[in-house]
Amino acid sequence: QVQLVESGGGLVQAGGSLRLSCAASGSIFGITAMAWYRQAPGKERELVAVITSGGTKNYADSVKGRFTISRDNAKNTVYLQMNGLKPEDTAVYYCSVSSVLHNYWGQGTQVTVSS
């Protein structure tokens, strides 16, 4: 059974940095993309960043230039380096792994940015 385990969330002051990690336990056949989403209170879940199996990266406009997504294929792990954090980045962050057979989700990790 595949599980995605996220870590790295926490409380940080505005302007600070955090690095989120998401490790997949178990093998996943045919990964097409790995991504980070976030959901703030009272808002819909939104895509933050995605990296395809070919290495193409895309970001939400709100995080471009501040966040960087990367992956370690050997470890089936995806990372989100977040710099220049703003209070509006406060949310629960979820990792997602898409494969040809299934979409997997992590349990979420809280990121809180104080002003």
C-alpha positions in Angstrom: 0.0 0.0 0.0 1.4 3.4 -1.0 1.6 6.2 1.5 2.8 9.7 1.1 4.4 11.1 4.3 5.0 14.9 4.4 7.3 16.7 6.8 8.8 20.1 7.2 5.9 22.3 8.0 5.8 24.7 10.9 5.6 28.3 12.1 7.8 30.9 10.6 8.0 34.6 10.4 7.3 36.5 7.3 10.4 36.5 5.0 11.5 33.2 6.4 12.0 29.8 4.7 10.8 26.3 5.0 11.5 23.1 3.1 8.7 20.6 2.7 9.4 16.9 1.9 7.1 14.2 0.8 8.3 10.6 0.7 6.4 7.8 -1.0 6.5 4.5 0.8 6.0 1.5 -1.5 6.5 1.5 -5.2 4.4 3.6 -7.6 4.2 2.4 -11.2 4.2 4.9 -14.0 4.5 8.3 -12.1 3.5 11.1 -14.4 3.8 14.0 -12.0 4.4 15.1 -8.4 2.9 18.2 -7.0 2.2 20.4 -4.0 -1.2 21.8 -3.3 -2.4 24.0 -0.4 -5.6 24.9 1.2 -6.2 27.9 3.4 -9.2 28.1 5.8 -12.3 28.9 3.9 -10.7 28.5 0.5 -10.5 25.8 -2.1 -7.4 23.7 -2.5 -5.1 25.2 -5.1 -2.1 23.9 -7.0 1.2 25.4 -5.8 3.8 23.7 -8.0 4.1 20.6 -10.1 7.0 18.7 -11.6 6.4 16.2 -14.4 8.2 12.9 -15.0 10.1 14.7 -17.7 11.3 17.4 -15.3 9.0 20.2 -16.4 8.1 22.5 -13.6 5.1 24.9 -13.2 4.2 27.2 -10.5 1.2 29.2 -9.3 1.7 32.9 -10.1 1.5 33.7 -6.4 4.7 31.7 -5.6 6.8 32.2 -8.8 10.3 33.3 -7.9 9.9 32.3 -4.2 9.1 28.5 -4.2 11.1 25.8 -5.9 9.9 22.2 -6.5 12.3 19.4 -6.9 12.3 15.6 -6.8 14.6 12.7 -6.0 13.5 9.8 -8.2 15.7 7.3 -6.4 14.0 8.1 -3.2 10.5 8.7 -4.6 10.6 12.0 -2.8 9.4 15.5 -3.8 10.5 18.7 -2.1 9.1 22.2 -1.9 11.6 24.9 -1.0 9.7 28.0 0.2 11.6 31.3 0.5 10.3 34.8 1.2 7.3 33.4 2.9 4.3 35.7 3.3 1.3 35.5 5.7 -0.9 34.7 2.7 1.1 31.5 2.3 -0.4 30.1 5.5 -2.3 26.9 4.6 -2.2 23.2 4.9 0.1 21.9 2.2 -0.5 18.5 0.5 1.7 16.5 -1.7 0.2 14.6 -4.6 1.6 11.9 -6.8 -0.1 11.1 -10.1 0.4 7.8 -11.9 -1.1 6.1 -14.8 -3.3 4.1 -12.5 -4.0 6.3 -9.5 -3.6 9.6 -7.7 -2.1 9.6 -4.3 -2.4 12.2 -1.6 -0.5 13.0 1.6 -2.1 13.8 4.9 -1.1 17.5 4.8 1.3 19.6 6.8 0.5 22.9 8.3 2.5 26.0 7.3 1.9 29.1 9.3 3.5 32.4 8.5 3.3 35.2 11.1 3.5 38.9 10.2 
